[in-house]
């Protein structure tokens, strides 16, 4: 997924799993729909190494595990 620049998560998704977008180094932004209640990072960061990621919109009720955005130095998380 190294050339992936954006993601549209459909409203049918309720959880984003461990390492789902790990290594997507060109990913710049993502908006998580209100249907997602958890971003999980059991074995590794969900978005680990997404070095181009600058903006993530996460619904207020969504639980984000501790290392979900590991090695994402430029990320800004916006709760809505």
N, C-alpha and C positions, 0 to 999 in steps of 0.2 A: 504493500500500500504506500510505498514511498512517493508516488506521484499524486496521491489523493490530496486535493486542496480544500474540499468542503464535504460535509456530511449532512444529510437530511434524515433524521430519525423519525420513522412513522409513529403515529399515535398508538399503534397496537403494541409497541414495545414497552415493557414495564421495568426492565432491568438491563443494564449494560454490564456485561461480564468482564472478568479478569483478562487483561491484555487484549481486549477487543480491538483497540486501535493503536497498540504499542508499535513504535517504530515508524509511524506515519509522519515522517519528518517534514513533509510539505503542507500538512494540514494547518490551516490558518485560523479557522473559527468553526464553532459548532453550537447549535441551539438544541437543548434537550427538552422534549415536550413534557407537559405536566403529567403524562401517564407514567413516566419513569420515576420510580420511587427509590431506586438504589443504583449507585455506581460502585461496583465491587472491584477489589484489588487483592484477592486472596493470595495469589502466587506472585503477582507482579502488577505494576501500574497499568490501569486501563488505558491511559493515554501516555504511558512512559516513553520518553524520548521524542515526543512531538515538539521539537525545538522551534518550529515556526508558529505554534499555537499561541495566539495572543488574546483571544476572547472566547469565553465559554459561558453560555447562558443556561443556568440551572434553576429549575423550579424550587421555591422555598421549602417544600416538603420532602425534597429528595435527599436521602442520606448518601454522603460521599465518603468512601473509605479513605484512610489516611494517606496512602501512597498512590492514589488514583492518577495524580498529575506529577508523578516523580520525573525529574529531569526535564521539566517544561519551564525553562527559566523566564520566559516572557509572558506567561499566562496570567490573565486577569479573569477572575470568576465573578460573574454578575448574577446575583439572585433576583428572581422576579416572582 
